């Protein structure tokens, strides 16, 4: 059937490339897993790759969302000055386990 339709099985490299594509192109503007999944299925169809099983699709989507979130976090963090970062860490250190500030107030 694959020979007739021109589709091929989704290999590990295909899944990794799809996750990278999703992370860089789709997940920048879309964070809902169902919509990311729809974009993935459309992309696989365009690339003539047979969609993998449901659980593998979920893993690819999850990986892409995770990659995108990490990239965004790094992008934002790179814009924080050293002075601001130091003040943030100082505030974090002052927090107790229950989330309340432990610093003495007058």
Chimera marker file (.cmm) of the C-alpha trace (Angstrom):
<marker_set name="trace">
<marker id="1" x="0.000" y="0.000" z="0.000" r="1" g="1" b="0" radius="0.5"/>
<marker id="2" x="2.855" y="2.442" z="0.817" r="1" g="1" b="0" radius="0.5"/>
<marker id="3" x="4.369" y="1.883" z="-2.627" r="1" g="1" b="0" radius="0.5"/>
<marker id="4" x="1.025" y="2.737" z="-4.200" r="1" g="1" b="0" radius="0.5"/>
<marker id="5" x="0.396" y="5.900" z="-2.174" r="1" g="1" b="0" radius="0.5"/>
<marker id="6" x="4.006" y="7.080" z="-2.020" r="1" g="1" b="0" radius="0.5"/>
<marker id="7" x="3.922" y="7.388" z="1.772" r="1" g="1" b="0" radius="0.5"/>
<marker id="8" x="6.628" y="5.981" z="3.998" r="1" g="1" b="0" radius="0.5"/>
<marker id="9" x="6.765" y="4.906" z="7.603" r="1" g="1" b="0" radius="0.5"/>
<marker id="10" x="7.600" y="7.540" z="10.229" r="1" g="1" b="0" radius="0.5"/>
<marker id="11" x="11.102" y="6.771" z="11.480" r="1" g="1" b="0" radius="0.5"/>
<marker id="12" x="12.935" y="8.110" z="14.511" r="1" g="1" b="0" radius="0.5"/>
<marker id="13" x="14.672" y="10.795" z="12.444" r="1" g="1" b="0" radius="0.5"/>
<marker id="14" x="11.328" y="11.853" z="10.940" r="1" g="1" b="0" radius="0.5"/>
<marker id="15" x="9.813" y="12.185" z="14.416" r="1" g="1" b="0" radius="0.5"/>
<marker id="16" x="12.761" y="14.250" z="15.659" r="1" g="1" b="0" radius="0.5"/>
<marker id="17" x="12.608" y="16.552" z="12.632" r="1" g="1" b="0" radius="0.5"/>
<marker id="18" x="8.840" y="16.922" z="13.040" r="1" g="1" b="0" radius="0.5"/>
<marker id="19" x="9.251" y="17.863" z="16.714" r="1" g="1" b="0" radius="0.5"/>
<marker id="20" x="11.890" y="20.456" z="15.781" r="1" g="1" b="0" radius="0.5"/>
<marker id="21" x="9.656" y="21.861" z="13.051" r="1" g="1" b="0" radius="0.5"/>
<marker id="22" x="6.691" y="22.066" z="15.418" r="1" g="1" b="0" radius="0.5"/>
<marker id="23" x="8.799" y="23.705" z="18.114" r="1" g="1" b="0" radius="0.5"/>
<marker id="24" x="10.208" y="26.354" z="15.795" r="1" g="1" b="0" radius="0.5"/>
<marker id="25" x="7.209" y="27.023" z="13.570" r="1" g="1" b="0" radius="0.5"/>
<marker id="26" x="3.977" y="26.033" z="15.275" r="1" g="1" b="0" radius="0.5"/>
<marker id="27" x="4.514" y="26.126" z="19.033" r="1" g="1" b="0" radius="0.5"/>
<marker id="28" x="5.698" y="29.730" z="18.940" r="1" g="1" b="0" radius="0.5"/>
<marker id="29" x="2.119" y="30.813" z="18.358" r="1" g="1" b="0" radius="0.5"/>
<marker id="30" x="0.084" y="27.766" z="19.388" r="1" g="1" b="0" radius="0.5"/>
<marker id="31" x="0.265" y="26.033" z="22.767" r="1" g="1" b="0" radius="0.5"/>
<marker id="32" x="-2.865" y="23.856" z="22.628" r="1" g="1" b="0" radius="0.5"/>
<marker id="33" x="-1.856" y="20.242" z="22.102" r="1" g="1" b="0" radius="0.5"/>
<marker id="34" x="-4.851" y="19.398" z="19.896" r="1" g="1" b="0" radius="0.5"/>
<marker id="35" x="-3.981" y="22.181" z="17.450" r="1" g="1" b="0" radius="0.5"/>
<marker id="36" x="-0.293" y="21.315" z="17.490" r="1" g="1" b="0" radius="0.5"/>
<marker id="37" x="-1.281" y="17.714" z="16.753" r="1" g="1" b="0" radius="0.5"/>
<marker id="38" x="-3.433" y="18.855" z="13.805" r="1" g="1" b="0" radius="0.5"/>
<marker id="39" x="-0.491" y="20.842" z="12.421" r="1" g="1" b="0" radius="0.5"/>
<marker id="40" x="1.738" y="17.800" z="12.850" r="1" g="1" b="0" radius="0.5"/>
<marker id="41" x="-0.682" y="15.564" z="10.958" r="1" g="1" b="0" radius="0.5"/>
<marker id="42" x="-0.912" y="18.098" z="8.122" r="1" g="1" b="0" radius="0.5"/>
<marker id="43" x="2.880" y="18.376" z="8.008" r="1" g="1" b="0" radius="0.5"/>
<marker id="44" x="3.301" y="14.606" z="7.884" r="1" g="1" b="0" radius="0.5"/>
<marker id="45" x="0.782" y="14.419" z="5.052" r="1" g="1" b="0" radius="0.5"/>
<marker id="46" x="2.656" y="17.108" z="3.105" r="1" g="1" b="0" radius="0.5"/>
<marker id="47" x="5.908" y="15.217" z="3.657" r="1" g="1" b="0" radius="0.5"/>
<marker id="48" x="4.193" y="11.957" z="2.618" r="1" g="1" b="0" radius="0.5"/>
<marker id="49" x="4.982" y="10.316" z="5.940" r="1" g="1" b="0" radius="0.5"/>
<marker id="50" x="2.535" y="7.855" z="7.434" r="1" g="1" b="0" radius="0.5"/>
<marker id="51" x="1.271" y="9.135" z="10.796" r="1" g="1" b="0" radius="0.5"/>
<marker id="52" x="2.615" y="7.104" z="13.714" r="1" g="1" b="0" radius="0.5"/>
<marker id="53" x="0.460" y="5.554" z="16.428" r="1" g="1" b="0" radius="0.5"/>
<marker id="54" x="-1.533" y="7.827" z="18.751" r="1" g="1" b="0" radius="0.5"/>
<marker id="55" x="0.892" y="7.534" z="21.682" r="1" g="1" b="0" radius="0.5"/>
<marker id="56" x="3.873" y="8.357" z="19.493" r="1" g="1" b="0" radius="0.5"/>
<marker id="57" x="2.034" y="11.377" z="18.075" r="1" g="1" b="0" radius="0.5"/>
<marker id="58" x="1.423" y="12.536" z="21.644" r="1" g="1" b="0" radius="0.5"/>
<marker id="59" x="5.113" y="12.139" z="22.478" r="1" g="1" b="0" radius="0.5"/>
<marker id="60" x="6.145" y="14.156" z="19.407" r="1" g="1" b="0" radius="0.5"/>
<marker id="61" x="3.682" y="16.931" z="20.299" r="1" g="1" b="0" radius="0.5"/>
<marker id="62" x="4.806" y="16.882" z="23.947" r="1" g="1" b="0" radius="0.5"/>
<marker id="63" x="8.451" y="17.053" z="22.923" r="1" g="1" b="0" radius="0.5"/>
<marker id="64" x="7.780" y="19.993" z="20.608" r="1" g="1" b="0" radius="0.5"/>
<marker id="65" x="5.849" y="21.907" z="23.270" r="1" g="1" b="0" radius="0.5"/>
<marker id="66" x="8.624" y="21.229" z="25.789" r="1" g="1" b="0" radius="0.5"/>
<marker id="67" x="11.366" y="22.339" z="23.367" r="1" g="1" b="0" radius="0.5"/>
<marker id="68" x="9.440" y="25.497" z="22.545" r="1" g="1" b="0" radius="0.5"/>
<marker id="69" x="8.880" y="26.352" z="26.211" r="1" g="1" b="0" radius="0.5"/>
<marker id="70" x="12.563" y="25.870" z="27.026" r="1" g="1" b="0" radius="0.5"/>
<marker id="71" x="13.608" y="28.025" z="24.068" r="1" g="1" b="0" radius="0.5"/>
<marker id="72" x="11.209" y="30.791" z="25.127" r="1" g="1" b="0" radius="0.5"/>
<marker id="73" x="12.467" y="30.636" z="28.717" r="1" g="1" b="0" radius="0.5"/>
<marker id="74" x="16.071" y="30.947" z="27.562" r="1" g="1" b="0" radius="0.5"/>
<marker id="75" x="15.168" y="33.837" z="25.248" r="1" g="1" b="0" radius="0.5"/>
<marker id="76" x="13.447" y="35.724" z="28.064" r="1" g="1" b="0" radius="0.5"/>
<marker id="77" x="16.177" y="34.922" z="30.591" r="1" g="1" b="0" radius="0.5"/>
<marker id="78" x="18.864" y="36.212" z="28.222" r="1" g="1" b="0" radius="0.5"/>
<marker id="79" x="17.189" y="39.631" z="28.366" r="1" g="1" b="0" radius="0.5"/>
<marker id="80" x="17.324" y="39.840" z="32.170" r="1" g="1" b="0" radius="0.5"/>
<marker id="81" x="20.262" y="41.922" z="33.370" r="1" g="1" b="0" radius="0.5"/>
<marker id="82" x="22.707" y="40.526" z="35.929" r="1" g="1" b="0" radius="0.5"/>
<marker id="83" x="21.528" y="43.075" z="38.495" r="1" g="1" b="0" radius="0.5"/>
<marker id="84" x="17.894" y="42.063" z="38.110" r="1" g="1" b="0" radius="0.5"/>
<marker id="85" x="18.799" y="38.362" z="38.205" r="1" g="1" b="0" radius="0.5"/>
<marker id="86" x="20.717" y="38.875" z="41.444" r="1" g="1" b="0" radius="0.5"/>
<marker id="87" x="17.726" y="40.669" z="43.018" r="1" g="1" b="0" radius="0.5"/>
<marker id="88" x="15.398" y="37.890" z="41.873" r="1" g="1" b="0" radius="0.5"/>
<marker id="89" x="17.609" y="35.204" z="43.416" r="1" g="1" b="0" radius="0.5"/>
<marker id="90" x="17.770" y="37.210" z="46.650" r="1" g="1" b="0" radius="0.5"/>
<marker id="91" x="13.968" y="37.341" z="46.791" r="1" g="1" b="0" radius="0.5"/>
<marker id="92" x="13.713" y="33.622" z="46.087" r="1" g="1" b="0" radius="0.5"/>
<marker id="93" x="16.172" y="32.834" z="48.883" r="1" g="1" b="0" radius="0.5"/>
<marker id="94" x="14.049" y="34.853" z="51.319" r="1" g="1" b="0" radius="0.5"/>
<marker id="95" x="10.995" y="32.692" z="50.692" r="1" g="1" b="0" radius="0.5"/>
<marker id="96" x="10.209" y="29.970" z="53.199" r="1" g="1" b="0" radius="0.5"/>
<marker id="97" x="8.913" y="26.544" z="52.272" r="1" g="1" b="0" radius="0.5"/>
<marker id="98" x="5.311" y="27.729" z="52.646" r="1" g="1" b="0" radius="0.5"/>
<marker id="99" x="5.895" y="30.567" z="50.182" r="1" g="1" b="0" radius="0.5"/>
<marker id="100" x="5.839" y="33.344" z="52.780" r="1" g="1" b="0" radius="0.5"/>
<marker id="101" x="8.708" y="35.787" z="53.094" r="1" g="1" b="0" radius="0.5"/>
<marker id="102" x="10.942" y="35.022" z="56.069" r="1" g="1" b="0" radius="0.5"/>
<marker id="103" x="12.544" y="38.432" z="56.201" r="1" g="1" b="0" radius="0.5"/>
<marker id="104" x="11.885" y="40.502" z="59.356" r="1" g="1" b="0" radius="0.5"/>
<marker id="105" x="9.658" y="43.517" z="58.838" r="1" g="1" b="0" radius="0.5"/>
<marker id="106" x="9.554" y="46.637" z="61.019" r="1" g="1" b="0" radius="0.5"/>
<link id1="1" id2="2" r="1" g="1" b="0" radius="0.2"/>
<link id1="2" id2="3" r="1" g="1" b="0" radius="0.2"/>
<link id1="3" id2="4" r="1" g="1" b="0" radius="0.2"/>
<link id1="4" id2="5" r="1" g="1" b="0" radius="0.2"/>
<link id1="5" id2="6" r="1" g="1" b="0" radius="0.2"/>
<link id1="6" id2="7" r="1" g="1" b="0" radius="0.2"/>
<link id1="7" id2="8" r="1" g="1" b="0" radius="0.2"/>
<link id1="8" id2="9" r="1" g="1" b="0" radius="0.2"/>
<link id1="9" id2="10" r="1" g="1" b="0" radius="0.2"/>
<link id1="10" id2="11" r="1" g="1" b="0" radius="0.2"/>
<link id1="11" id2="12" r="1" g="1" b="0" radius="0.2"/>
<link id1="12" id2="13" r="1" g="1" b="0" radius="0.2"/>
<link id1="13" id2="14" r="1" g="1" b="0" radius="0.2"/>
<link id1="14" id2="15" r="1" g="1" b="0" radius="0.2"/>
<link id1="15" id2="16" r="1" g="1" b="0" radius="0.2"/>
<link id1="16" id2="17" r="1" g="1" b="0" radius="0.2"/>
<link id1="17" id2="18" r="1" g="1" b="0" radius="0.2"/>
<link id1="18" id2="19" r="1" g="1" b="0" radius="0.2"/>
<link id1="19" id2="20" r="1" g="1" b="0" radius="0.2"/>
<link id1="20" id2="21" r="1" g="1" b="0" radius="0.2"/>
<link id1="21" id2="22" r="1" g="1" b="0" radius="0.2"/>
<link id1="22" id2="23" r="1" g="1" b="0" radius="0.2"/>
<link id1="23" id2="24" r="1" g="1" b="0" radius="0.2"/>
<link id1="24" id2="25" r="1" g="1" b="0" radius="0.2"/>
<link id1="25" id2="26" r="1" g="1" b="0" radius="0.2"/>
<link id1="26" id2="27" r="1" g="1" b="0" radius="0.2"/>
<link id1="27" id2="28" r="1" g="1" b="0" radius="0.2"/>
<link id1="28" id2="29" r="1" g="1" b="0" radius="0.2"/>
<link id1="29" id2="30" r="1" g="1" b="0" radius="0.2"/>
<link id1="30" id2="31" r="1" g="1" b="0" radius="0.2"/>
<link id1="31" id2="32" r="1" g="1" b="0" radius="0.2"/>
<link id1="32" id2="33" r="1" g="1" b="0" radius="0.2"/>
<link id1="33" id2="34" r="1" g="1" b="0" radius="0.2"/>
<link id1="34" id2="35" r="1" g="1" b="0" radius="0.2"/>
<link id1="35" id2="36" r="1" g="1" b="0" radius="0.2"/>
<link id1="36" id2="37" r="1" g="1" b="0" radius="0.2"/>
<link id1="37" id2="38" r="1" g="1" b="0" radius="0.2"/>
<link id1="38" id2="39" r="1" g="1" b="0" radius="0.2"/>
<link id1="39" id2="40" r="1" g="1" b="0" radius="0.2"/>
<link id1="40" id2="41" r="1" g="1" b="0" radius="0.2"/>
<link id1="41" id2="42" r="1" g="1" b="0" radius="0.2"/>
<link id1="42" id2="43" r="1" g="1" b="0" radius="0.2"/>
<link id1="43" id2="44" r="1" g="1" b="0" radius="0.2"/>
<link id1="44" id2="45" r="1" g="1" b="0" radius="0.2"/>
<link id1="45" id2="46" r="1" g="1" b="0" radius="0.2"/>
<link id1="46" id2="47" r="1" g="1" b="0" radius="0.2"/>
<link id1="47" id2="48" r="1" g="1" b="0" radius="0.2"/>
<link id1="48" id2="49" r="1" g="1" b="0" radius="0.2"/>
<link id1="49" id2="50" r="1" g="1" b="0" radius="0.2"/>
<link id1="50" id2="51" r="1" g="1" b="0" radius="0.2"/>
<link id1="51" id2="52" r="1" g="1" b="0" radius="0.2"/>
<link id1="52" id2="53" r="1" g="1" b="0" radius="0.2"/>
<link id1="53" id2="54" r="1" g="1" b="0" radius="0.2"/>
<link id1="54" id2="55" r="1" g="1" b="0" radius="0.2"/>
<link id1="55" id2="56" r="1" g="1" b="0" radius="0.2"/>
<link id1="56" id2="57" r="1" g="1" b="0" radius="0.2"/>
<link id1="57" id2="58" r="1" g="1" b="0" radius="0.2"/>
<link id1="58" id2="59" r="1" g="1" b="0" radius="0.2"/>
<link id1="59" id2="60" r="1" g="1" b="0" radius="0.2"/>
<link id1="60" id2="61" r="1" g="1" b="0" radius="0.2"/>
<link id1="61" id2="62" r="1" g="1" b="0" radius="0.2"/>
<link id1="62" id2="63" r="1" g="1" b="0" radius="0.2"/>
<link id1="63" id2="64" r="1" g="1" b="0" radius="0.2"/>
<link id1="64" id2="65" r="1" g="1" b="0" radius="0.2"/>
<link id1="65" id2="66" r="1" g="1" b="0" radius="0.2"/>
<link id1="66" id2="67" r="1" g="1" b="0" radius="0.2"/>
<link id1="67" id2="68" r="1" g="1" b="0" radius="0.2"/>
<link id1="68" id2="69" r="1" g="1" b="0" radius="0.2"/>
<link id1="69" id2="70" r="1" g="1" b="0" radius="0.2"/>
<link id1="70" id2="71" r="1" g="1" b="0" radius="0.2"/>
<link id1="71" id2="72" r="1" g="1" b="0" radius="0.2"/>
<link id1="72" id2="73" r="1" g="1" b="0" radius="0.2"/>
<link id1="73" id2="74" r="1" g="1" b="0" radius="0.2"/>
<link id1="74" id2="75" r="1" g="1" b="0" radius="0.2"/>
<link id1="75" id2="76" r="1" g="1" b="0" radius="0.2"/>
<link id1="76" id2="77" r="1" g="1" b="0" radius="0.2"/>
<link id1="77" id2="78" r="1" g="1" b="0" radius="0.2"/>
<link id1="78" id2="79" r="1" g="1" b="0" radius="0.2"/>
<link id1="79" id2="80" r="1" g="1" b="0" radius="0.2"/>
<link id1="80" id2="81" r="1" g="1" b="0" radius="0.2"/>
<link id1="81" id2="82" r="1" g="1" b="0" radius="0.2"/>
<link id1="82" id2="83" r="1" g="1" b="0" radius="0.2"/>
<link id1="83" id2="84" r="1" g="1" b="0" radius="0.2"/>
<link id1="84" id2="85" r="1" g="1" b="0" radius="0.2"/>
<link id1="85" id2="86" r="1" g="1" b="0" radius="0.2"/>
<link id1="86" id2="87" r="1" g="1" b="0" radius="0.2"/>
<link id1="87" id2="88" r="1" g="1" b="0" radius="0.2"/>
<link id1="88" id2="89" r="1" g="1" b="0" radius="0.2"/>
<link id1="89" id2="90" r="1" g="1" b="0" radius="0.2"/>
<link id1="90" id2="91" r="1" g="1" b="0" radius="0.2"/>
<link id1="91" id2="92" r="1" g="1" b="0" radius="0.2"/>
<link id1="92" id2="93" r="1" g="1" b="0" radius="0.2"/>
<link id1="93" id2="94" r="1" g="1" b="0" radius="0.2"/>
<link id1="94" id2="95" r="1" g="1" b="0" radius="0.2"/>
<link id1="95" id2="96" r="1" g="1" b="0" radius="0.2"/>
<link id1="96" id2="97" r="1" g="1" b="0" radius="0.2"/>
<link id1="97" id2="98" r="1" g="1" b="0" radius="0.2"/>
<link id1="98" id2="99" r="1" g="1" b="0" radius="0.2"/>
<link id1="99" id2="100" r="1" g="1" b="0" radius="0.2"/>
<link id1="100" id2="101" r="1" g="1" b="0" radius="0.2"/>
<link id1="101" id2="102" r="1" g="1" b="0" radius="0.2"/>
<link id1="102" id2="103" r="1" g="1" b="0" radius="0.2"/>
<link id1="103" id2="104" r="1" g="1" b="0" radius="0.2"/>
<link id1="104" id2="105" r="1" g="1" b="0" radius="0.2"/>
<link id1="105" id2="106" r="1" g="1" b="0" radius="0.2"/>
</marker_set>
